[in-house]
Amino acid sequence: MLGNLARWLRILGLDTEYLPHEDDDELIERALKEKRIILTRDRGLLERAIKRGASALLIKGERLEVWLAQLARKYGIRLVIDPNKSRCPHCNTLLKHVLASEFEELNMTTWRPPVSKEEYWICPTCKQIYWRGKHFRSILNILKRAKEISKLLDINSR
């Protein structure tokens, strides 16, 4: 399943739907109607989608960094996070930048962030709150490795 990849694409700011329970025909119809690209590890789905005129890409490899590198290479996706353009990894809504001083205005006075930061990003739909914590370094490291793999893919395709 590519749910993890979908979350990462949202963090990178891409409008990404993840529909693991829809059948192939529904996925293809939706991709055609909404002009979306189907990312899949299923060769049969890929062939059916292309035959019906939908854009689709077969995701190869077993690691997230390889998947991100493939997408960066194929579609020119920048492997850089701009939190002000990021989407909620859970529900795909654009995040809203919030300063710590604004929590009261958001009627979130009972919630206290687990860390003391000046900047946060909140999802207006599901109310998830994000900040640049220790995990942010891990995210940046994964993106760094994906960029390195992307360069290798570029070299190998010459």
FIGUBA-778187 format. One record per atom (N, C-alpha, C, O): residue number from 1; residue in one letter; atom name; x, z, y. Coordinates in steps of 0.05 Angstrom, whole numbers. Each point is the difference from the previous one (the first is absolute). Example, Ala and Ser with C-alpha at 12.3 -4.5 7.8 and 13.67 -1.06 7.14 Angstrom:
<sites>
(1,'A','N',(264,156,-114))
(1,'A','CA',(-18,0,24))
(1,'A','C',(18,0,24))
(1,'A','O',(21,13,0))
(2,'S','N',(-28,-27,21))
(2,'S','CA',(16,1,24))
(2,'S','C',(-15,14,22))
(2,'S','O',(10,4,22))
</sites>
This chain:
<sites>
(1,'M','N',(17,0,-24))
(1,'M','CA',(-17,0,24))
(1,'M','C',(17,0,25))
(1,'M','O',(23,11,0))
(2,'L','N',(-33,-23,21))
(2,'L','CA',(16,-3,25))
(2,'L','C',(-11,18,22))
(2,'L','O',(4,-7,24))
(3,'G','N',(-17,28,-31))
(3,'G','CA',(-11,19,21))
(3,'G','C',(22,11,17))
(3,'G','O',(-4,3,24))
(4,'N','N',(27,3,-35))
(4,'N','CA',(22,11,15))
(4,'N','C',(10,-21,20))
(4,'N','O',(6,7,23))
(5,'L','N',(-4,-31,-31))
(5,'L','CA',(8,-22,18))
(5,'L','C',(-20,-3,23))
(5,'L','O',(8,-4,23))
(6,'A','N',(-34,6,-29))
(6,'A','CA',(-21,-2,21))
(6,'A','C',(4,22,21))
(6,'A','O',(-2,-6,24))
(7,'R','N',(8,30,-33))
(7,'R','CA',(4,22,19))
(7,'R','C',(24,-6,18))
(7,'R','O',(0,5,24))
(8,'W','N',(22,-15,-36))
(8,'W','CA',(24,-7,16))
(8,'W','C',(-5,-22,20))
(8,'W','O',(9,1,22))
(9,'L','N',(-25,-21,-30))
(9,'L','CA',(-6,-22,18))
(9,'L','C',(-16,10,24))
(9,'L','O',(3,-9,22))
(10,'R','N',(-21,28,-27))
(10,'R','CA',(-16,12,21))
(10,'R','C',(18,16,19))
(10,'R','O',(-3,-2,25))
(11,'I','N',(22,17,-36))
(11,'I','CA',(19,14,17))
(11,'I','C',(16,-19,18))
(11,'I','O',(6,6,23))
(12,'L','N',(0,-30,-34))
(12,'L','CA',(14,-20,15))
(12,'L','C',(-18,-14,20))
(12,'L','O',(10,-18,15))
(13,'G','N',(-35,25,-14))
(13,'G','CA',(-19,-11,20))
(13,'G','C',(-16,-24,-10))
(13,'G','O',(-14,-13,17))
(14,'L','N',(14,7,-42))
(14,'L','CA',(-15,-23,-10))
(14,'L','C',(-28,8,-10))
(14,'L','O',(-3,20,-15))
(15,'D','N',(-17,-35,23))
(15,'D','CA',(-27,5,-9))
(15,'D','C',(-1,-7,-30))
(15,'D','O',(1,-23,-7))
(16,'T','N',(-4,43,-10))
(16,'T','CA',(3,-3,-29))
(16,'T','C',(-23,13,-14))
(16,'T','O',(-6,23,3))
(17,'E','N',(-8,-40,-20))
(17,'E','CA',(-21,10,-17))
(17,'E','C',(11,4,-28))
(17,'E','O',(17,-16,-9))
(18,'Y','N',(-25,38,-4))
(18,'Y','CA',(8,4,-27))
(18,'Y','C',(-26,5,-16))
(18,'Y','O',(-14,20,5))
(19,'L','N',(8,-38,-23))
(19,'L','CA',(-26,0,-14))
(19,'L','C',(4,-1,-30))
(19,'L','O',(-4,-20,-13))
(20,'P','N',(13,43,1))
(20,'P','CA',(7,-1,-29))
(20,'P','C',(-23,-3,-18))
(20,'P','O',(3,-6,-24))
(21,'H','N',(-28,10,33))
(21,'H','CA',(-23,-1,-18))
(21,'H','C',(-16,-25,3))
(21,'H','O',(-20,-4,-15))
(22,'E','N',(28,-14,33))
(22,'E','CA',(-15,-25,2))
(22,'E','C',(11,-20,-21))
(22,'E','O',(24,0,-6))
(23,'D','N',(-42,-17,-4))
(23,'D','CA',(10,-19,-20))
(23,'D','C',(13,-24,15))
(23,'D','O',(-1,-2,24))
(24,'D','N',(15,-14,-40))
(24,'D','CA',(16,-22,11))
(24,'D','C',(-16,-18,19))
(24,'D','O',(9,-8,21))
(25,'D','N',(-33,0,-30))
(25,'D','CA',(-16,-18,16))
(25,'D','C',(-7,12,27))
(25,'D','O',(0,-14,21))
(26,'E','N',(-7,40,-20))
(26,'E','CA',(-6,13,25))
(26,'E','C',(25,1,18))
(26,'E','O',(-3,-4,24))
(27,'L','N',(26,10,-36))
(27,'L','CA',(25,0,16))
(27,'L','C',(5,-27,13))
(27,'L','O',(7,-2,23))
(28,'I','N',(-10,-19,-39))
(28,'I','CA',(5,-27,10))
(28,'I','C',(-19,-7,22))
(28,'I','O',(8,-11,20))
(29,'E','N',(-34,16,-24))
(29,'E','CA',(-20,-6,20))
(29,'E','C',(6,15,26))
(29,'E','O',(-2,-11,22))
(30,'R','N',(9,36,-24))
(30,'R','CA',(6,16,24))
(30,'R','C',(25,-10,14))
(30,'R','O',(0,-2,24))
(31,'A','N',(20,-6,-40))
(31,'A','CA',(25,-11,12))
(31,'A','C',(-7,-26,15))
(31,'A','O',(10,-4,22))
(32,'L','N',(-26,-13,-33))
(32,'L','CA',(-8,-25,13))
(32,'L','C',(-16,5,25))
(32,'L','O',(6,-11,21))
(33,'K','N',(-25,29,-23))
(33,'K','CA',(-18,6,23))
(33,'K','C',(15,13,23))
(33,'K','O',(-4,-7,23))
(34,'E','N',(22,26,-30))
(34,'E','CA',(14,16,21))
(34,'E','C',(28,-11,6))
(34,'E','O',(15,12,16))
(35,'K','N',(-8,-34,-28))
(35,'K','CA',(26,-13,3))
(35,'K','C',(23,20,-5))
(35,'K','O',(18,4,16))
(36,'R','N',(-20,9,-39))
(36,'R','CA',(20,19,-9))
(36,'R','C',(17,-12,-22))
(36,'R','O',(-7,-20,-12))
(37,'I','N',(30,33,8))
(37,'I','CA',(18,-8,-21))
(37,'I','C',(-3,20,-23))
(37,'I','O',(1,24,4))
(38,'I','N',(-4,-35,-28))
(38,'I','CA',(-2,17,-24))
(38,'I','C',(28,5,-10))
(38,'I','O',(15,-18,-5))
(39,'L','N',(-8,43,3))
(39,'L','CA',(26,9,-12))
(39,'L','C',(-7,10,-27))
(39,'L','O',(-17,18,-3))
(40,'T','N',(30,-29,-18))
(40,'T','CA',(-8,8,-27))
(40,'T','C',(24,-1,-19))
(40,'T','O',(20,-14,6))
(41,'R','N',(-22,29,-27))
(41,'R','CA',(20,-1,-22))
(41,'R','C',(-13,-15,-24))
(41,'R','O',(13,-3,-20))
(42,'D','N',(-37,-6,24))
(42,'D','CA',(-16,-14,-21))
(42,'D','C',(3,-30,4))
(42,'D','O',(-12,-11,18))
(43,'R','N',(26,-2,-36))
(43,'R','CA',(5,-29,2))
(43,'R','C',(-26,-16,-2))
(43,'R','O',(-3,-20,13))
(44,'G','N',(-16,30,-29))
(44,'G','CA',(-26,-14,-3))
(44,'G','C',(-15,1,26))
(44,'G','O',(-11,-21,9))
(45,'L','N',(10,44,5))
(45,'L','CA',(-14,2,25))
(45,'L','C',(14,-19,21))
(45,'L','O',(-13,-13,15))
(46,'L','N',(39,13,-16))
(46,'L','CA',(15,-17,19))
(46,'L','C',(-8,-29,-4))
(46,'L','O',(-6,-14,20))
(47,'E','N',(6,4,-45))
(47,'E','CA',(-7,-28,-5))
(47,'E','C',(-29,-6,8))
(47,'E','O',(-5,-21,12))
(48,'R','N',(-14,39,-19))
(48,'R','CA',(-28,-5,8))
(48,'R','C',(-3,0,30))
(48,'R','O',(-15,-17,11))
(49,'A','N',(29,35,3))
(49,'A','CA',(-3,1,30))
(49,'A','C',(11,-25,12))
(49,'A','O',(-13,-12,18))
(50,'I','N',(36,3,-27))
(50,'I','CA',(12,-25,11))
(50,'I','C',(-17,-24,-6))
(50,'I','O',(-4,-17,17))
(51,'K','N',(-7,16,-41))
(51,'K','CA',(-18,-22,-8))
(51,'K','C',(-24,-2,18))
(51,'K','O',(-10,-22,6))
(52,'R','N',(0,45,4))
(52,'R','CA',(-24,1,17))
(52,'R','C',(7,-2,30))
(52,'R','O',(-17,1,17))
(53,'G','N',(43,-3,-11))
(53,'G','CA',(8,-4,28))
(53,'G','C',(7,25,15))
(53,'G','O',(4,0,24))
(54,'A','N',(-2,23,-38))
(54,'A','CA',(7,25,13))
(54,'A','C',(31,3,1))
(54,'A','O',(14,-11,-18))
(55,'S','N',(-5,24,38))
(55,'S','CA',(29,6,1))
(55,'S','C',(6,24,-18))
(55,'S','O',(-15,20,0))
(56,'A','N',(36,-22,-16))
(56,'A','CA',(6,21,-19))
(56,'A','C',(30,0,-5))
(56,'A','O',(13,-21,1))
(57,'L','N',(-3,45,-8))
(57,'L','CA',(29,3,-6))
(57,'L','C',(2,18,-25))
(57,'L','O',(-12,21,-1))
(58,'L','N',(29,-30,-18))
(58,'L','CA',(6,16,-23))
(58,'L','C',(22,20,8))
(58,'L','O',(22,-8,7))
(59,'I','N',(-28,34,-10))
(59,'I','CA',(19,20,7))
(59,'I','C',(17,6,-25))
(59,'I','O',(-11,6,-22))
(60,'K','N',(37,-9,25))
(60,'K','CA',(19,3,-23))
(60,'K','C',(16,26,3))
(60,'K','O',(1,11,22))
(61,'G','N',(10,-3,-44))
(61,'G','CA',(16,24,1))
(61,'G','C',(-16,25,-5))
(61,'G','O',(-24,-1,-3))
(62,'E','N',(38,24,2))
(62,'E','CA',(-13,25,-6))
(62,'E','C',(3,21,22))
(62,'E','O',(-12,21,-1))
(63,'R','N',(27,-28,22))
(63,'R','CA',(5,20,21))
(63,'R','C',(-12,-8,27))
(63,'R','O',(0,-24,7))
(64,'L','N',(-9,44,7))
(64,'L','CA',(-12,-5,27))
(64,'L','C',(19,-15,18))
(64,'L','O',(-9,-18,15))
(65,'E','N',(35,25,-15))
(65,'E','CA',(19,-14,18))
(65,'E','C',(1,-30,-6))
(65,'E','O',(3,-16,18))
(66,'V','N',(-5,9,-43))
(66,'V','CA',(1,-28,-8))
(66,'V','C',(-25,-14,10))
(66,'V','O',(1,-23,10))
(67,'W','N',(-24,36,-13))
(67,'W','CA',(-25,-11,9))
(67,'W','C',(0,-5,30))
(67,'W','O',(-8,-21,10))
(68,'L','N',(17,41,5))
(68,'L','CA',(2,-2,29))
(68,'L','C',(19,-23,8))
(68,'L','O',(-5,-15,19))
(69,'A','N',(27,13,-33))
(69,'A','CA',(20,-21,6))
(69,'A','C',(-13,-27,-5))
(69,'A','O',(5,-19,16))
(70,'Q','N',(-19,16,-38))
(70,'Q','CA',(-14,-26,-5))
(70,'Q','C',(-19,-8,23))
(70,'Q','O',(0,-23,9))
(71,'L','N',(-15,43,0))
(71,'L','CA',(-20,-6,21))
(71,'L','C',(14,-5,27))
(71,'L','O',(-9,-18,15))
(72,'A','N',(31,32,-10))
(72,'A','CA',(15,-5,25))
(72,'A','C',(11,-28,0))
(72,'A','O',(-1,-14,20))
(73,'R','N',(11,6,-43))
(73,'R','CA',(12,-27,-2))
(73,'R','C',(-21,-22,1))
(73,'R','O',(4,-19,14))
(74,'K','N',(-26,23,-28))
(74,'K','CA',(-20,-21,-2))
(74,'K','C',(-17,-3,26))
(74,'K','O',(-6,-22,8))
(75,'Y','N',(-1,45,4))
(75,'Y','CA',(-19,0,22))
(75,'Y','C',(13,9,27))
(75,'Y','O',(-14,1,20))
(76,'G','N',(40,4,-20))
(76,'G','CA',(13,9,24))
(76,'G','C',(-9,27,10))
(76,'G','O',(1,6,24))
(77,'I','N',(-9,11,-42))
(77,'I','CA',(-9,27,7))
(77,'I','C',(25,16,9))
(77,'I','O',(20,1,-15))
(78,'R','N',(-22,11,38))
(78,'R','CA',(22,17,10))
(78,'R','C',(-2,27,-14))
(78,'R','O',(-21,13,0))
(79,'L','N',(42,-5,-12))
(79,'L','CA',(0,26,-15))
(79,'L','C',(9,22,19))
(79,'L','O',(20,14,-3))
(80,'V','N',(-37,-11,24))
(80,'V','CA',(5,20,21))
(80,'V','C',(-27,14,6))
(80,'V','O',(-21,-13,2))
(81,'I','N',(23,39,1))
(81,'I','CA',(-25,15,6))
(81,'I','C',(-2,5,29))
(81,'I','O',(18,10,13))
(82,'D','N',(-41,-18,-2))
(82,'D','CA',(-7,7,28))
(82,'D','C',(-26,16,-4))
(82,'D','O',(-22,-11,-3))
(83,'P','N',(24,38,5))
(83,'P','CA',(-23,17,-5))
(83,'P','C',(-24,-7,17))
(83,'P','O',(-23,5,-7))
(84,'N','N',(28,-17,31))
(84,'N','CA',(-22,-7,18))
(84,'N','C',(-14,-26,-9))
(84,'N','O',(-21,-7,11))
(85,'K','N',(31,-6,-32))
(85,'K','CA',(-14,-23,-11))
(85,'K','C',(-7,5,-29))
(85,'K','O',(-13,-17,-13))
(86,'S','N',(20,40,2))
(86,'S','CA',(-5,7,-28))
(86,'S','C',(-30,4,-5))
(86,'S','O',(-15,7,18))
(87,'R','N',(8,-11,-43))
(87,'R','CA',(-28,5,-9))
(87,'R','C',(1,24,-18))
(87,'R','O',(20,7,-12))
(88,'C','N',(-42,6,9))
(88,'C','CA',(-3,23,-18))
(88,'C','C',(6,-10,-29))
(88,'C','O',(-14,-19,-9))
(89,'P','N',(33,31,-5))
(89,'P','CA',(5,-9,-27))
(89,'P','C',(-23,4,-19))
(89,'P','O',(-2,-12,-21))
(90,'H','N',(-17,30,28))
(90,'H','CA',(-23,6,-17))
(90,'H','C',(-23,-19,5))
(90,'H','O',(-12,-10,-19))
(91,'C','N',(5,5,45))
(91,'C','CA',(-25,-15,5))
(91,'C','C',(4,-26,16))
(91,'C','O',(-19,-14,5))
(92,'N','N',(43,8,4))
(92,'N','CA',(7,-25,13))
(92,'N','C',(-8,-1,30))
(92,'N','O',(2,-21,12))
(93,'T','N',(-11,43,0))
(93,'T','CA',(-7,1,28))
(93,'T','C',(25,2,17))
(93,'T','O',(19,14,-8))
(94,'L','N',(-18,-27,31))
(94,'L','CA',(22,3,18))
(94,'L','C',(3,29,9))
(94,'L','O',(-20,13,7))
(95,'L','N',(44,-3,-7))
(95,'L','CA',(5,28,8))
(95,'L','C',(0,3,30))
(95,'L','O',(6,-19,14))
(96,'K','N',(-13,42,-5))
(96,'K','CA',(-1,6,29))
(96,'K','C',(22,20,6))
(96,'K','O',(3,21,-13))
(97,'H','N',(13,-27,33))
(97,'H','CA',(22,17,9))
(97,'H','C',(-12,25,14))
(97,'H','O',(-17,-3,17))
(98,'V','N',(27,27,-24))
(98,'V','CA',(-10,24,11))
(98,'V','C',(23,19,6))
(98,'V','O',(18,3,-16))
(99,'L','N',(-18,8,39))
(99,'L','CA',(20,21,7))
(99,'L','C',(-10,27,-10))
(99,'L','O',(-25,4,-3))
(100,'A','N',(43,14,-2))
(100,'A','CA',(-8,27,-10))
(100,'A','C',(-20,13,19))
(100,'A','O',(-18,14,-9))
(101,'S','N',(22,-18,35))
(101,'S','CA',(-18,12,20))
(101,'S','C',(-29,-11,-1))
(101,'S','O',(-18,13,11))
(102,'E','N',(14,-35,-25))
(102,'E','CA',(-27,-12,-1))
(102,'E','C',(-17,9,-23))
(102,'E','O',(-24,-7,-1))
(103,'F','N',(35,24,-17))
(103,'F','CA',(-16,9,-23))
(103,'F','C',(-25,14,9))
(103,'F','O',(-21,-2,-12))
(104,'E','N',(23,18,33))
(104,'E','CA',(-24,14,10))
(104,'E','C',(-21,-19,9))
(104,'E','O',(-24,4,-6))
(105,'E','N',(32,-25,20))
(105,'E','CA',(-20,-20,9))
(105,'E','C',(-14,-14,-23))
(105,'E','O',(-23,-9,2))
(106,'L','N',(37,7,-24))
(106,'L','CA',(-11,-13,-24))
(106,'L','C',(-17,19,-16))
(106,'L','O',(-9,-7,-22))
(107,'N','N',(4,31,33))
(107,'N','CA',(-16,20,-14))
(107,'N','C',(13,7,-27))
(107,'N','O',(-13,4,-20))
(108,'M','N',(40,-1,21))
(108,'M','CA',(15,7,-24))
(108,'M','C',(15,26,5))
(108,'M','O',(22,3,-10))
(109,'T','N',(-35,15,24))
(109,'T','CA',(14,25,8))
(109,'T','C',(5,18,-24))
(109,'T','O',(17,17,1))
(110,'T','N',(-33,-20,-23))
(110,'T','CA',(4,17,-23))
(110,'T','C',(23,-10,-18))
(110,'T','O',(11,15,-16))
(111,'W','N',(-4,-40,20))
(111,'W','CA',(22,-12,-16))
(111,'W','C',(26,3,14))
(111,'W','O',(2,-6,24))
(112,'R','N',(18,16,-37))
(112,'R','CA',(27,2,11))
(112,'R','C',(18,-16,-17))
(112,'R','O',(1,3,-24))
(113,'P','N',(15,-21,37))
(113,'P','CA',(18,-16,-16))
(113,'P','C',(20,17,-14))
(113,'P','O',(9,21,11))
(114,'P','N',(0,-28,-35))
(114,'P','CA',(19,16,-16))
(114,'P','C',(28,-2,12))
(114,'P','O',(18,15,-8))
(115,'V','N',(-14,-32,27))
(115,'V','CA',(26,-2,13))
(115,'V','C',(-4,-2,30))
(115,'V','O',(-22,-7,10))
(116,'S','N',(42,14,5))
(116,'S','CA',(-2,-1,29))
(116,'S','C',(12,-27,9))
(116,'S','O',(24,-2,2))
(117,'K','N',(-41,-17,4))
(117,'K','CA',(9,-26,10))
(117,'K','C',(-16,-6,25))
(117,'K','O',(-21,12,5))
(118,'E','N',(31,-29,11))
(118,'E','CA',(-14,-8,25))
(118,'E','C',(-20,-23,-6))
(118,'E','O',(-21,-1,13))
(119,'E','N',(28,-16,-32))
(119,'E','CA',(-16,-24,-5))
(119,'E','C',(-13,1,-27))
(119,'E','O',(12,9,-20))
(120,'Y','N',(-36,-18,19))
(120,'Y','CA',(-15,-3,-25))
(120,'Y','C',(-16,-26,1))
(120,'Y','O',(-3,-12,21))
(121,'W','N',(-6,4,-44))
(121,'W','CA',(-18,-23,-2))
(121,'W','C',(-23,9,-17))
(121,'W','O',(4,11,-21))
(122,'I','N',(-28,-17,30))
(122,'I','CA',(-24,8,-14))
(122,'I','C',(-16,-24,-8))
(122,'I','O',(-2,-20,16))
(123,'C','N',(-11,21,-39))
(123,'C','CA',(-18,-21,-8))
(123,'C','C',(-28,6,11))
(123,'C','O',(-11,21,-8))
(124,'P','N',(0,-38,25))
(124,'P','CA',(-26,6,11))
(124,'P','C',(-23,0,-21))
(124,'P','O',(-21,12,4))
(125,'T','N',(26,-25,-27))
(125,'T','CA',(-20,-1,-20))
(125,'T','C',(1,23,-20))
(125,'T','O',(-20,15,-3))
(126,'C','N',(42,-10,-9))
(126,'C','CA',(2,21,-21))
(126,'C','C',(13,26,10))
(126,'C','O',(2,19,-15))
(127,'K','N',(7,-20,40))
(127,'K','CA',(11,24,13))
(127,'K','C',(27,10,-11))
(127,'K','O',(8,22,5))
(128,'Q','N',(5,-39,-21))
(128,'Q','CA',(27,7,-10))
(128,'Q','C',(19,1,24))
(128,'Q','O',(-3,-16,19))
(129,'I','N',(22,34,-20))
(129,'I','CA',(19,3,22))
(129,'I','C',(28,-5,-11))
(129,'I','O',(7,10,-21))
(130,'Y','N',(9,-25,37))
(130,'Y','CA',(27,-8,-9))
(130,'Y','C',(19,7,22))
(130,'Y','O',(-7,1,24))
(131,'W','N',(32,4,-32))
(131,'W','CA',(22,6,19))
(131,'W','C',(26,-8,-13))
(131,'W','O',(1,-6,-24))
(132,'R','N',(20,5,40))
(132,'R','CA',(26,-7,-11))
(132,'R','C',(13,25,-11))
(132,'R','O',(14,15,15))
(133,'G','N',(-18,-10,-40))
(133,'G','CA',(11,23,-13))
(133,'G','C',(24,-7,-17))
(133,'G','O',(11,-22,3))
(134,'K','N',(-3,39,-21))
(134,'K','CA',(23,-5,-17))
(134,'K','C',(-4,-25,-17))
(134,'K','O',(18,-14,-6))
(135,'H','N',(-43,10,-2))
(135,'H','CA',(-7,-23,-17))
(135,'H','C',(6,-27,14))
(135,'H','O',(3,-20,-13))
(136,'F','N',(-2,21,40))
(136,'F','CA',(5,-25,15))
(136,'F','C',(27,-12,-7))
(136,'F','O',(3,-24,0))
(137,'R','N',(17,41,-5))
(137,'R','CA',(26,-10,-8))
(137,'R','C',(-1,-15,-26))
(137,'R','O',(13,-20,-4))
(138,'S','N',(-29,31,-15))
(138,'S','CA',(-3,-13,-26))
(138,'S','C',(-13,-28,4))
(138,'S','O',(8,-19,-13))
(139,'I','N',(-28,18,30))
(139,'I','CA',(-13,-25,6))
(139,'I','C',(20,-20,11))
(139,'I','O',(1,-24,-8))
(140,'L','N',(15,33,27))
(140,'L','CA',(20,-18,13))
(140,'L','C',(20,-9,-21))
(140,'L','O',(9,-23,1))
(141,'N','N',(-1,40,-19))
(141,'N','CA',(19,-8,-21))
(141,'N','C',(-11,-21,-19))
(141,'N','O',(14,-19,-7))
(142,'I','N',(-39,21,0))
(142,'I','CA',(-13,-20,-17))
(142,'I','C',(0,-27,15))
(142,'I','O',(5,-21,-12))
(143,'L','N',(-12,22,37))
(143,'L','CA',(-1,-25,16))
(143,'L','C',(28,-12,3))
(143,'L','O',(3,-24,-1))
(144,'K','N',(17,41,3))
(144,'K','CA',(28,-10,2))
(144,'K','C',(8,-14,-26))
(144,'K','O',(11,-21,1))
(145,'R','N',(-18,33,-24))
(145,'R','CA',(6,-13,-25))
(145,'R','C',(-15,-26,-4))
(145,'R','O',(10,-19,-10))
(146,'A','N',(-35,19,19))
(146,'A','CA',(-16,-25,-1))
(146,'A','C',(12,-22,17))
(146,'A','O',(1,-23,-8))
(147,'K','N',(10,30,31))
(147,'K','CA',(13,-20,17))
(147,'K','C',(25,-11,-13))
(147,'K','O',(5,-24,1))
(148,'E','N',(10,42,-14))
(148,'E','CA',(24,-9,-15))
(148,'E','C',(-7,-19,-23))
(148,'E','O',(13,-20,-4))
(149,'I','N',(-34,27,-10))
(149,'I','CA',(-9,-18,-22))
(149,'I','C',(-10,-26,11))
(149,'I','O',(6,-21,-12))
(150,'S','N',(-20,22,34))
(150,'S','CA',(-9,-25,13))
(150,'S','C',(23,-19,7))
(150,'S','O',(-2,-24,-3))
(151,'K','N',(23,36,13))
(151,'K','CA',(24,-16,6))
(151,'K','C',(12,-13,-25))
(151,'K','O',(8,-23,1))
(152,'L','N',(-8,39,-23))
(152,'L','CA',(10,-11,-25))
(152,'L','C',(-18,-23,-10))
(152,'L','O',(10,-20,-10))
(153,'L','N',(-36,24,13))
(153,'L','CA',(-18,-22,-8))
(153,'L','C',(5,-25,16))
(153,'L','O',(-2,-22,-10))
(154,'D','N',(8,26,36))
(154,'D','CA',(6,-22,17))
(154,'D','C',(25,-15,-8))
(154,'D','O',(1,-24,-1))
(155,'I','N',(20,39,-7))
(155,'I','CA',(25,-11,-9))
(155,'I','C',(-3,-15,-26))
(155,'I','O',(10,-22,-3))
(156,'N','N',(-26,34,-15))
(156,'N','CA',(-4,-12,-27))
(156,'N','C',(-17,-25,1))
(156,'N','O',(1,-16,-19))
(157,'S','N',(-16,12,40))
(157,'S','CA',(-18,-23,1))
(157,'S','C',(14,-25,12))
(157,'S','O',(-12,-22,1))
(158,'R','N',(36,25,8))
(158,'R','CA',(15,-22,12))
(158,'R','C',(11,-19,-20))
(158,'R','O',(13,-20,6))
</sites>
